[in-house]
Every structure is written in structure tokens, then in C-alpha cells.
């Protein structure tokens, strides 16, 4: 069965796309999925966390795939079994400049992935906070987009622009692209955040997933340590892991109760539906 491709996106930076990609990746590989995580952001933060070995400045990366390199020649091993990384770094910006006059430049990633879809169950693309060519490539290749946002006025203001961007990509590059939904990251459950989420739910043309991801330091701590939330010896980490698992259940990628009972056998999930 061919992989489902998700592009995790927001045109605004600092909303937690990389953290979300990391945590969803962990839950997916823990459920036995074969995952390819693509670092399409020139900052290369995802590669620095998920790649088993350091990504050197002179090695092949996402940029080289856009320029015609074969995917298997660029992929590297991830830190968990079942995980493969397509690393990224600042060379992505240079590749975009080189492709400026090339025909079919928006479809380079889709073409590169076409021969590898059977090797994976899920492909997650951590997009850059822009709609430049590397992000267009991600959306042209994706089956579904996941909008990641944080509570705040400017995030809400950007939804209409994001919708126009999706409409444009669907019209010119990928008519089958759908938006799976919106994941709210960094919720502090304050009066202001609750009001913002209420406004978001009313204004969003897409489904807003619940529960919202809280602003908990354990999420960032686990990522920076390069371990899964399920491996972190803290009940708050377990609760955070459960949130990401629920999002995957919303996407029909895992069965929630069997997965959580396997990951945390000492915790009672009998009240959850199977």
C-alpha cells in the first residue's frame, strides 16, 4: 500500500511545526509504521534532531533531490527503528535559486517520491514558514496538509491567506490536495487563549482537532533530548503523548486504545473506545 503524504505547514514561523513533526513521527514509528520524515525547511532543525548521524554541510540533502538526485541516494537513517530522514539544510535556498528558470520545478519532490511510496506507510514533510518553491514542492507532492498554529491574533489573521494559498496550489499543481485539519499548539488554557481558540473554531474552514497541544516544557525537553514522550519518565509526558496519538487517530492512522494500551500498559484506558 502506498504511503500517505502529509505536509505540516503554516506561513508563520515559530508555531511548532518541527515539534509537531517530531512528536507525530515518534507515535507513528511506535505503532509500527514505516515513516519518512522530510526536512523541507532550510533551517534543518528536524534533521538535527531525527537523523541518527549529524548532517554534514557537504552531504546530499533535500536540496539535491529538488535538483534531480534519487531519493534513496539522499535518505539517511533516523534515530528510531522504522524511521528514515530526508535531511535538509541551508542548501535548500541555493537550490531554489538554481531552479528559478527550470520547467516543472514545482514537481521535483513529487517525482522523486513517486518510486518510493511503497517503501513507507507515512511521509511527513516539515515545511518552511513561507510559500516559496520548496513549500510549493511539498504541497504539490502531498495528499493532505496539516495546519499547525499557536493561539494568537496573527495566527488567526493568516488563515485566510493560507486558504488562498491552498486554493492556488490545488488549482495549478495538485487538484487532489486536501486539508486534513488544524492542530493548535502551545495552548496555555488562559482566558485569552480560550477566546482565540473559539474565534479560530468559528473562522476556520477546516476541522480544528482536539485536544489542543498544551504549552508544556516536557514536550520540548523530550525533543531536545532526542527521545520519545513515551520514554520520558513523567506522567505529564504520557498525557502529552496521548494527545499526539489522538491526532493520529483523527487522521485514521492508528487505532487509539490498542496503541495506548500497548505503549502504557500500566495505565487504564478501558474507558476509551476500541
N, C-alpha and C positions, 0 to 999 in steps of 0.2 A: 504494500500500500504506500502511495506517495506521501511525502511529508506535507503537513500544513505549514504555511509560512506566515508568521506574524511580524509586522513592523511596529515597534514601540516608538511612539512619536509624540512630540509637541514642538512647535516652532519656538517656544520659550525655553531657555536653558535653566538648569538648576531645579527641575521639578522632580528629579529622582528616576529618570528613565533607566540609568545604569543599575541603580539599586534594585529596581523592579525586575530588570532582565536577569540580574544575578539570582534573586530570590525565586523567581519563577523557574529558572533553569535548575536550581537545586531541587525543587519539588518535582520537576519533571524527571530528572535522572533518578531520583529516589523512587519514583514509581515504575522504573524500568524502561523509560523512553530513551530512544537514541536521539540526542539533541545536537544540533549545530547552532552555535551562538556566533553571530556575525557582528563584528565591531565596525560599524559604518561611521563612527564619529572620529574625526581627525585627532581628538584628544587622546584616544586609545586607552581610556580608563578601564573599560571592560576587559581588554586583552591583558592589562597589567594584573588583574585580579584572577581571571579564569584560566589563563594559559599556564600549563604546567611548567614551562620554561620561560625565561624573560624574552620578550620580543626585541630583537636587536634592530638597530636603525637600518642595517643593510639587508635584512631578510625580506622575503616576499610577503606582501600583505594584501588587504582588501584593495588597495590602490592598484596593485598589479593585476588583480582579477578584472578590474574595470578596463585595464589596458590589454587584456587578452590572455593572461595566464590561466591555465587549467586549475580548477578548484582543488583537486587532490594534491597538486604541487605546492599549494599555499597553506592548506589546513595544518593546524598543529594540535597536539594532544591537550585536552583540558585537565583540570585538577581532579575531576571525578570520573569514575568509570561510566562509559556511555556518552561522554561529552567531548565534542570536537569544537575547536575555535577557528574562525577565520579572523585573524588578527588585523588590527588597524592602527595607524599612526598618522603623523603629520604629512606623510607622503600622499595621503588621500587628496589634500588640497592641490598638490602639484599635478596629480593625475587628472583632476577636474579641469585644470588649465590646459593640459595637453589634449583633452577630448573636446575642447570648445568648438572645433570645426569638423569633428568627425560625424559621419552619418550613423544613426542608430545608437547614439551614445547613451540614450535613456534606458536601453535594454541590455546593457552589458552584464549586469548581475543576473538578470533573468536567464539569459543564455548560458551563463556559467553554471547556474544551479540546475538547469534542465536535465543534465545527465546524472545528477546526484540525488534526486528527490527520493529514490527508492532506498537510499542508504540511511535515511533518517526518518524519524516519526514526526519531529517538530523542528522547525527552524525559527529562531528568534533573531530579529535584526534590531540592534540598538542604534537608533538613528541620531544624527546630529541635530542640534536645535536650529534648523534652517530648512529652507526648501531649495537648496542648491542641488546640483546634478547628482551627488551621492545619495541624497534623500529621495530624489525622484527615482533613481535606480531601485532603491529599497521598496518604494511604493509600487513601482511597475512590476516588481517580482512578487510582491506579497499577495496572499489570498485575503488576509484580514489585517486591519490596522487596530492597534490598541492605543487609545489616547491616554497619556499619563499627565496628570495635573496636580497642582497643590492649591489649597484654599487661598484665595486672594483675588482682588478685583482685576488685576491684569491678566490672570489666567482665564477668568470668565470673559473678558473683552476679546481674548484671542480665539474663542471658539468659532465665531462667525468667519474669521479669516481662515481658520483651519478647515471649516466646511467648504469654503470656496476652493481651497487647495485640493481637497479630496475630489470635489466635483471636476476640477480641471484634470487631475490625474486619471480619473475614471473615463473622462471624455476622450483624452488624447493618447493615453498609454496603457490603461488597464481597466477595461469596462467591467471586469468581474470583481474588482476590489470592493470589499465591504468593510464597514467599521464595526468591530465586534463590541465596542463599548468604551466607557471612560472609567479609569481607575483613579480614585482620589488618594493621593499620597501625602503624608506629613500632617494628618489631621490632629489637632490639639483638643478637639471637643470643647472649644470655648464658644461663647455666645456669638462672636464674630464668625468663627468657622462654621458653626451650625447654620447661621443665616446665609453664608456664602454657598454652602452645600445645597440649601433649599433653593436658592436662586439658580444654581447650576442644574439641579434636577428639573426645574421648570423650563430652563432655556435650552438645555442640551437636546439636539436632535437624535442623540444616541442614548442607549441604555447606560445608566450610571450604576456600576457594580457596588454591591455591599458585601461585607463590611468595608468601611474605609480604612486605609492603612494608617495606623497611628504614628505620631511623632515620638518614637521610642528609640533611645540610643542603642539598644541591643541589636537593632536591625543593621545599623551602620557598623557597630562593633564586630558583628559576625562577618560582614562582608570584608572589612579591612583585615580581619584575621584569616580570611580565605577558608572559612568553614561554614557549614550549613546551620540554619537556625535549629534544626532538629538535633544537631550535635552540640549545641550550646547548653550547658547545664543550668538552665534557668526557666522557670515556668512562663515567664513573660515571652521568652523566645519561642516556647511551644505555642503560645497563643498567636504570636506573630506568624509562625509557620502555618498555622491553621488558616489564617486569613488568605495567604497566598494560595493554599490548597483550595480554598473555596472559590477563588477567582478561576482557577483551572477547572474546577467543577462547573462553573458558569459557562466555560468555553467548551464543555463536554470532552475535556482531555484526560480527566481522571475521575474515578468513582470515589467520592469524598470519604464516606465512612470506612470502607475497606482500607483505603490508603492511610487514613489517620490511625486506625486501629493497628495497622502494621508498623507505622512509624513510632507510635507512642502506646505500646501495649499495656502500660500500667495506668493509662488514663481511660476513664469510662466514656465511650462515645455511643452508648446504647440508645440515647435519645435522638441521635441523628438518623435520618432516613438512610437506607442502604443505597 
